[in-house]
Amino acid sequence: MTPADSGSARTTLIDIANCIGCRACQVACKQWNEKDGEETTMEAELGFQNPATLSAKTFTLIAFHESENPDKPGGVESAFVMQRCLHCLEPACVSACPTTALYHQSDGPVSYNVDDCIGCRYCQLACPWDVPTAEWNSRAPKISKCTHCADRAVQPPPVAFNGQTSQPLSDQAARQFADTMAIPACVKACPADALRYGTREEMLALAHKRIADRPDRYVDHVYGEKELGGTTVLYLSAVPFEKLGFPTYGEKPFPAFTKTALGAVPPAVMAVGALLGATYAFFRKRAQAVADGSAASKHAQHHGHVEFELLGSTLLTPFNWVLLLLMAFGGLSLVARFALGLGASTNLSDTYPWGLWILFDLVWIAVAAGAFAMAGVIYVFQRKDLYGLGRSAVLMGLLSYSFVTVTLLADLGLPWHFYALALNAPEHSAMFEVSWCVSLYVTILLLEFLPVPLAHWGFHQAAAVWRRWNGAYVAAAVSLFVYLLSRNLLYAGATAVIFGALAWIFRARDQKAEPVMLAIAAVTLSTMHQSSLGALYLLMPNMLAPQWWSPVMPISFFLSSIAAGTALVILVEMWIAKGWRRPLEIARLASVGQITFWALLVYLGFRLGDMAVRNQFSGAFAGGLGMAFAAEILLGGVLPLILLARKTLRQRADVLCVASLLAVTGVAYNRMNVVLFAMSFRGRMPWDAPESYFPSLVEWGVSIGLIAATVFLFGLAARLMPVLPKAQPSEGH
């Protein structure tokens, strides 16, 4: 709903100048919604206000404000402000919700259906007014907020009895019922004409009439008329709204940012897939032509062929015993999470609805990008000299993404409602896109790694099925993804044609066929979900500092993930060489370092260029956030660029290690800033009592346990299957 077609939307006008602070609306709201009272204490700074903020038990709150005014007695004027959901015409909470549990009714109210809610709490961060709250004391914490008494508005009028018969009310009686009974409980309870209810057109006309009739009494501004596209709760005030704590927003609704970004996903999938297919065909043809033309290149091609072997070391080393203990701690923490409930096992709150686990996931997904990056480099760009790094990169990606899903399930308040992600179609939710894209990408990673155990254990028939049908699966999975994102059969059909054609053209003709369709799917899906992780924060320009927030955050997230992922591949290979006393193949790692250099250069150039275009450099390096931004850019970006710029430096193991570690840390620090450090967490409306946050023991336990499980299972897989290339003589130290 937009301002142009919102005239009939049910709307409440709140005249702050008329409010006497009796709190009849607050009490009526509690009674109608059957909410318990709260244990409160009188705080001097809150004055005549209790409780401090909106909560799962309090949907409506009268906030008390005092401000200096020399024209008033004592030089102070006071105001009572009704705080509640503003029911936006284009609500960010609805845009955020991945399951349509929050939905916008055609006549105005923003309502909630707990049966569809998975408890992700994205709505709490997306709401520009900080309204939605969670029932943290419940093992099944649902979201709570004002619904504009939508249930009262639809109640049928009573019938009139005449002896033994009944008949409908007269038109006049029906109108009287609608005006006095089928209205929000708060409006009905107000004794001071501070609340009026009707259509948005009527309420705007009334508001402007009051301003015109009493220009000496009112500020010439109807708050909510244009803010963020408009709301169906409007305010009049005698005091400037900024003095009452009302945030100052422009007219553009926040969902417009995600709508643009996610609207580009379906055509982007088709374009990326087609481009990758053409790129593979070009490089494959060029590699074949060169191979046919010279004996030297044939030798080079043979050099790119790698044989793999099992890791022969003992499994139960002291290091692995430590990993097993940490895994046990993580397992107990996970049990505690579900036994105690989200609120009792974590330190999350209405101020910090997301914490360590979301940060953990965003960092892990970024650094696990080496799986898709190496698949694209090795198969699409035909860098067969790096083939020996592919299996370990894919295995690490498979383990990482699998455990990311475990963390996501732990973080959901209502994970047993996961099926709602398949049954509902949100219009433009980044959370919905990420959920489906990551899930499908995990299956692609599994298929990428599957030939290793199939070949090792002699499942030749299954391997033949894999060779024949993996391209068809890619076409089906990517087409499904496009349909779920667009609900457009034309888009889905076009995707099926593009990827189906690629699968047919690149189909397996012998046992040496390359899994290029899986590589194309890996790059395509990773491009989408890495960028959409950035799109999650497009709804939060009011919270995220301008050094990090940008309308092109999705592109920045994607580019940075390539740099972090390839840098982590280098670090993992160095860890393998040192931990398992294997030779260090510095020439291959230096080649990956060159890829990291170019990825980091493009990322930094894009990000700093974007800031220049948006004129965001003024004050970017000032204060604490300025220092954090400088550290992220200089230490995590510029310094590793310098270290990786020259081939002679990249071929030094110590320099390559430091540069890779700085690059990974820089991108990880970027995600930390976006999720926590550069965010302004004000708490719930009216922003009087924000809570603090430090992860609980359970949060740390689950996170550390999953990291330990990833390392342990990687080592176990390397001992059971040929994941690592056969050791060659050491090339460097």
N, C-alpha and C positions, 0 to 999 in steps of 0.2 A: 504494500500500500504506500502510495506517495502523496505528498500534499495536494496534488492535483485532483485525486479521486478520494480524498479522505473527509470530505465535508460531512458525511453521514456517520462517521465513526463516533462511537460512544465516548464522551469526553467529560472529565471533571475539571472545573476551574477552581483553583485554590487562591483565595484572596487573603494574603498574609496580613494585610492591614486590618482585616476584620477579625482575625483569629484572637481569641481571648485566652488561649492556653488551657481550656477546661479539660482537654483530653477525652472528651466524649467519643470522638472518632477512634481514638486508640483503643478504648474499652470495647466499643461496638465491633471493631475489627477482630479483636481477640474472641469475643463471644460468638460471632458468626462463623469464624474459622475454627472454633473449638480448640484454641491454643492455651496451654497452661501459662500461669504467671511465671515470672523470672525472679530469682533471688538477686536483689540489687542493693547497692550501697550508695549513700549520698556522697557524691564527689563535688568538692568546692568548685572545680573548674567547669562542671557541667551545669551548675545553677539549678534552675527549675526543670531539670530534664532527667528522666529515668525510664528505661535503661539507657545505656550510652549509645548503642547502635541498633540497627535492624538485626534480627537473628531469626533462627528457625521458629522461634516462639512469638516473634514480634514482627508483623508485616507493615505496621503503621506506627510511626513514632513522631511525637511532637518535640522538636528540638528547640532549645532556648538559645537565643543570641543577644548579646549586648554589644553596642558599638558607640563610639564617641560621636556626639552631635551637640555642639555648643548652643543650639537653638532649643534644646529640650531641657526640662528641669534636671538639675544636677549634671548637665553636660553629657548625659547618657540616654540612649534610646534602646528599647528592647523590642524583640520580635519573636513570635512563636511560629515556627515553620513546620508544616506537615511534611514529613519525609516518607516516601513510599515509591514503588515502581512507577516510572513515568510512561510506560507502555508506548514505546517508540513506534512511529509509523514504519520504520525500517529497522527493526530491533537487531542489535548485534548479537544478543544471546541466542536468538533463533538462528541467525546465520552461523553461529559457532556450533550449535548442537548437531552431532553426527547422526542422530537417530530420530529427529523431529519430536523428541519428548517435550521440548519447548516449541510451541507453535503459535502463529499469529492468526487470531480469528479475523474473519472478513469484516466484522463490525468493530474492530479495534483492540480488544484485550489480548495480552500475551499470556497464554495459559500453559499448563504443565501436566503431562501424563506420565506418572511414575512407572507405568508398565513398560514404557519404551526407553526409560533412562538407564544408561550404563554407569552413571556416577563418575563421569570423567571430569566434571567441574570446570570445563572450559568456559561455560557460560559465566561463571563467577569472575573470571579474568576479562572476558570480552565485554561485559556490561560497562559502559562508560559512566554509569551512575553508581556502580558497586552495590547493586541491590540483591541479587540472588544469594542465598545462604544455604549451608548444608547442615543436616542433622548429625553432627559429629558424635553425639552420644549414642547413636543407634548403630547396630551391627549392619544395618542396611540403610545407609544414610541417603535419603532422597533430598532433592533440591526444594527449597521453600521460597515463596515470594507472593506478593499481592497479585491477584488475578483480576482486579477491578470488579470483583464480585460478579463475574460472568454467570455464575450459577443463579444469582438472584435475578438477573436480567431476563433469563429465559424461563423463569417459573410461570406456569399458566395462571391466568386470573381465576379467582374463585367463581362459583356460580351462585345465583340468587335463588333462594328457596321460597316457594309460594305454596304452602300447605304440603301436599304429598309430591309435588313436582318441582323440578329445578329448571332454570333457564339462564342463558348467558347474561352477563352484565350489560347494561346499556352502554352505548358508546361513551357517554360522559363518565360513567362509573369505571369503565375499562381504562380510560385516559387517566382518571384520578388514581387508579391502582398503579398504573405504569409510572406516574409521577411521584408517588409517595411510597410504594412498596418495592417495585422492581427496579430499584436503584441501589448503588453501593451502600453498605451498612454505615460507612463513615459519613456519607452525605446525609443520610436519613437522620443520623444522630446529632449533626451539628446544629447548635441553637443560635449561632451568631451570624448566619449568612456568609460564612467564610468558605463554604463549599457549595458549588452549583453544578448541576449535572444535565447534560443534554447532548446534542450532536456537536461535533467540532465546529461546524459553521456557526451554530448558535452561540457557543461559548466564546469563540473568538470575537463575534460581534458584541457580546456582552462585555468582554474584557476591554475592547477598544472604546466602547461607550463610557465605561467607568473612568478610563483614563481621560477621555475628552471632557467628561462632565466635571472631573476633579483633578485638573493637571497639577494643582498644588499638593495633592495628596499622594499621587502615584508616580513611580518611575515610569517613563515612557518606553516600556518594554514589556512584552508578554513573553515570559520565559517558557520555551517549549514550542513557540509558534514556528520557529525556523531552525532551532538548534538540532544539529545532526539529522536534518531532514524533517524534523517536527515530531512532536509527541502528542498523546491524547490525554496527558495530564498537564495543565497549563497553570502558570503562576502569575499573580499580580503582587506588587510589593511597593511599600512606601520607602523602603531602604534599598539602595543599590544591591543587586543580586550578588555581586562579588563579596560584599561585606557579610553576606549570609552564608558564605561558603559554597555557593553554586559555582561549579566549574564553567569556564568560558570555552565554548566550542564553536567551530564554524558551522556552516550549513551542510557540508558534505557528510552523509552518513558513513560510518566506518565500514559497513558491509560492502560498500562500493569498491573498496580496495581488494577484498578477497574475491568479489564477484569477477573483477577483471582478471585476476591471477588464475583462478580456477576455471574460468570460462575459456582460457587459452589451453587448458590441459588436453582435451580431446584432439584438437587439430595439431597440437604439439606432438602427441604420441604418433600420429600418422606421419608427420614431417620428419621426426627424429628416426623412426623406423625406416622410412624410405631413404633418408640420407645415409644411414648406417649401411643399408643394403648396397647402395651405390658405391659407398666408400670401400666396402669389402671387395666388391667386384673389381674396382680399379686397382687396389693394392694387390689383390690376388693375381690379376692378369699381369701386372708389372713384375711381381715376384717370379711368376712362371716364365716370363720372357727373359728376365735376367738369368734365371737358373738354366734355361735352355741355351743361353748365349755364351757362357764362359765356364770353364772348369773351376776357376777360382771361386765363383759364386756357388757352384755346386758343393765345393768344400765348405763354404760358409754355411750353406743350407744344412749340410750334414752336421756341422758343428752345432747348429741350433737344435738338432735332435737330442733328446735327453732320456736317459734311462733312470728309473726310480727304484728305490730300495726301502726296506724296512729299517726303522731305527732299532739298533741292537742293544741298547742299554737297558738296565734293570728298571722296572716300573716303580717299585716301592722304595724310592730313594728318600732321604730325610726331607728334601724339598717337597716331594709329592705327599709325604705324610702331613706336612704343614698345610698343603692345599686341601687334603681330605678333611682335616680338622676345620678349616675355614668353610668348606662346603657343608659340613655338618652344622656349623653355626648358622650358615645361611638357610639351611633347611629348617632348623628350629625357628628361626626368625620368620620364615614364610608361614609356618604353621601358626605361630603367634599372631601374625597379621590377620589371618582368617578366623582364628579362634576369638580374638579380642575385638575385632572390628577395626575399621580404618582410623577412627578418631582415637581409640584407646591405645593403638599400637604405634601411632605416628605422632609427630608434633605439628601436623598440618592444622590449618585453621581457616576461618573465613578471610583473614588477612592474607595468608599464604596457602591458598588451595592447592598449589603445585609446589613441590619441593625437590628433595634430592633425587627421587626416582625419575622425574621428568628431566632434570638436568642430566642424570646418568644416561638416560635413553638418547637424548639429543647429542651428547658427546660421543657415545658409543656408536651411534649410527653414522656420525660424521667420520670417525676414524676407521670404521669398518668399510668405508667406500673403496678401499683397495681391491676388494673382490670384483666389483664391476669395472673399475678402472683397468685392472690387469687383464680382465677378460676382453675388454674392448681393445686394448693395446695389442695383445697377443694375437687375437683372431681377426678383428676388423681391420686393424692397421698392419697385420702380418709381421709383428715383431717376434718372430720365432726364436730369436736369441734370448728372449725373456721367458720362454716356455717353462723352464725349470722352476720359476717362481709362482706359476699359476695355481698349482694344486694347493699349496699351503695358503695362498691368498683366498681361494674359494672356501677352503675348509674353515679358515678363521672367520670369514664372512658368514658362513652357514651357522657356526656356533654363536657368533655375536648376535645375529638377527634372531635366532631362536630364543636366546636368553633375554633379548629386548622384549619379546612378546610376554615372557614370564613377568618381567618387571611391570609391563603395562597392565597385565591382569591383576597384579598385586596392588597397583595404584588405583584401579577402578573401585568405586564404592559399591557398584551393583554388577559385578562381572558376569553373573549368571544370566543377565539380560543381553549377552553378546549377540544373540540371534537377531536383535533389533537392527543391527547393522546391515543385515541382509533383507529385512522386510520393509525398510523405509527408504525414502529418497529425499534427503535434504537438498535444498536448492544450490547452495554453494558453501559447504562446510569443509574447511581444510582438514579437520580431524577425520572426517569420513574418507577423504581421499587418501590420507596417510594410512589409515587402518587397512583399507583394501589393497593399496599398493604394496605396503610392507608384507602383508599376508601372501600375496601372489609372488612377490619377489623371493620369499623364503622357499617356495616351491621351485622356483627357477634355480636357486642356489643348490637345492637338493638334487635336481636333475643334472646340474653342472658337475657335481661331485660324484654322482652315482656310478659312472663308468669305472671309477677306481675300485670300489669293492666288487663290482660285477666281474671285472677282468681278473682281479686277484683271486677270487674264490671260484672262478670258473663257471659263472652263470652266463654261458654264451647265448642261450636263447633269449634270456632277458635283455642282454646287451643288444641283440639284434632288434628286438622290439623297441628299445630305447633309440637306436639309430634311426629307425624307420619313422617313429611317431613323435619325437621331441619337437620337431618343427610344427606339426599340427597342434600340439599342446600349446606352444607359444602363440600361434595365431588365435586359438580359442581363448586363452587366458587374457591376452591383451585386448581382444575384442570385448570380452566380458567387462574388463576394467573400463573401457571407453563407454560402454553402455551404462554401467552403474554411475559414472560421473555425469553423463549427459542425458540419460534416458531418451536418447535420440537414436532410432533404428537406422537412420541414414548414416550417422557418424559411425555406429557400430558396424554396419555393413561395409562401409568404405575401409575401415580398419581391417576387417576380416579379409577383404580383397587384397589390400596391400601386403599384410603379413602372410596371408595364404599364398600369394604369388611368390614372395621371397622364400617361403618354406619349400615350394615346388622347385624353384630355380636352384636353390642351394641344397636340395635333398641329397641324402646319403646315397652314393653310388658304389661304395666299397667300404671295407672295414676301417679304412684310414680317414674316413670323412670327418671334417672338422665340425664341432658343435657351434657353428656360427650363429644359428638362430637363437640359441640360448644366450650367446654373448650379446646379440642385438637386443633381446628381451631384457637382459640384465642392465645394459646401459640405458635403455628406454625407461624401464620402470624406476631405476635409481634416479635418473634425471627428474622424474616426476615427484618421487617422494622426498628426495633431498631438498628440492625446491619448495615443496609444500610444507615442510617443517618450518621454513622461513615464513610461509604464508600464514601459519598459525598466529604469528605475532603482528600481522597486518591490522588486526582488530584492536591493537593496543597502542596507538600513537600517543594516547594520553598518559601512558605509564612508562613506556620505554624511552630512554634518553635519545636525543636526535642523532648522536654519533652512531647509534646502532639501528634505530628505526628508519626505514625507507620503503617507499612503495615498490622498490625492486629488490627487497630482501630475499625473495625466493631465488633469484638469479645468484645473488651473493652467497647464499647458503650452498647452492649447488657447486659453484666454482671453488669455494673453500673446501668442500668435502673431497674434491679430487686431490688437492694439495695434501690434505691431512691423510687420506687413504693411502696414497703412494708413499708418503713419508713413513707411515706405520709399517708398510710392507718391508721397507729397508730395516727398520728397527726390529721387526720380528725375525727377519733373516739373520741379523746380527746376534740377536738373543739365542737363536737356534745354534749358530756357529759357536758361540761362547759357552752356552749352557750344556750342549751335548758334544763339545769338543770336535766340531766338524770344521773343515776348511772354509774360509770366507771367500766367496766368489765376488771379489770387489769390482770386477769389470761389469758384471750384470747389475750390481747394486748402484754403481755409478751411472749406468744408463737410466735406471729408475730415478736416480737423483736428478738427472737432467729433465725428466718428465715433471718431477716435483717442482723444479725451478720454473718451468714455463707455466705450470698450473698456478703456482704462487704469484708469479708476475701478472698473469691475467686477472687473478682474483683481486690483488691489491690495486691494480690499475683501474679495474671496474669500480671497486668500492670507493676509492678516493676520487675518481672521476664523478661518480654519482653525488658525493658530498659537495664537490665543486659546483656541479650543475644546480644543486639545491641551495647553494650558498650557506652551507652548514659548518664551514671552517671557523667562523667567528666564535670564539669561546670554546671551540672543541677541545682544546688542550688545557682549559682552566679548571681548577678545583680538583677534587678527588676523582671524579669521573674522567676528567681530562688526563690525569696521570694514568688511569687504567687504560684509556684509549691509546695513549702514547706507548705504553708498555706492550699492548696487543699489536699495534702496527709496527713499531720499531723492533722490539725483541722477537716477536712472533712472525714478522713478515720481512722487514727490510734486512735484518741481520742474516737470517737463513738464505735470503736471496743472494747476498754478497758471498756467503760461503759456498753456495752451489753454482755460482756464475761461471767458474773456470773449471775445465776438465781436470787439470792437475790437482785442484783442491778436492773435487768430487772423488778422485781415485785414492785419496787418503782416508782410511777407515775412521780415524778419530774425527776428522773434519766432517765427513759425511754423517757420522753418528750425531754429532752436536747439531748440525744443521737440520737433520730430520727430526730430532727431539724438539728443537725450537719451533719448527713448523707445526708439528702435532700439538705442542703446548699452546701455540698461538691460536689455532682454530678451536681447541678445547676451551681456552680462556674466552674466546669470542662467545661460545655457547653459554658459558657461565655468566658472562655479563648480560646476555640477552634474557636468560631465564631468571636470574636472581639479582646480580650486583648492580646492574644499570636500570633496574625497574623501581618505580615508586609504588610501594605497597601502602595504600592509605587506610586499608580496612574497609569495613562496610559503611554505607551511608548512615549517619552524616559525618563520618571520618573523624570521630572524636577519640576513639580508643583502638588504634592499630596494635596488633599483637606482634611479638617477636617470634623468630623461628631459628631453631637449630635441630638438625635431624636426630631422631630418636635412635636408640640402640637397634631396634628392629629395622629401621630404614638402612642404617649402616650395615647390619648383618646380611640383609638380602642382597645389597649391592656388592659387598665384598665377596659373599659366597658365590655369586654368579660369575664374578671375574675369576675366582679360583677355579670354578667348574670349567670355564672356557679354557684356561691354561692346562688343567689336568686332562680334559678330554682331547685337546689337541695333541698332547704327548701320548695319550693312549692310542689315538687313531694312527699316529706316526709309527707306533710299535706294531700295530695290527695290520696296517695297509701301507703300500708303497706311496707315501705322500712326499717324501723328500728325494731330491735327485741324488744319484750316486755321487759319493764324495770324489772331488777332483783335487789335485794338488793346490795348496793354498796360494792365492794370488796377492795377498796383502795382509796387513795386520791392523 
